[in-house]
Amino acid sequence: MSELDQIFGYQISAARSLLGMGQSELAEAAAISIPTLRRMEASDGPASGLRNNVMAVRRVLEAAGVVFISENGGGAGVRLAKPRG
């Protein structure tokens, strides 16, 4: 996974929290198991797991309005996208 699309376990957990989404809901939407998602979120550093599973989780969260903020010296994070309008 390139640094550009790398996400951290805590970013996944924070994104779910911002959306009010449970682990089971995200796992189902990303077509992965709940234990797989739990391992990703518990990762110390970049989210562990198969690249396609991590990217599936990222796509679901981004489609729901999450923006992943890269490390870029200030620390990686997440925020909700500004509504279009």
C-alpha angles and dihedrals in degrees: 000000000000121000088249094065098029115120131184128234093243090054091058091050093046092048091052090050093051089052096043088237123152125223092250092052093050094044091052093047091050093044094237132119123264092241089054091053091046090054091050093051092046092053116125098224125346114021108270123225141069113329093237091054094048090047091048090055091047092050092051093049093045091048087054091055106270120140116202113218115211125231093254093158096295099074129267119276147145137245137174116261117251108258113254116239 
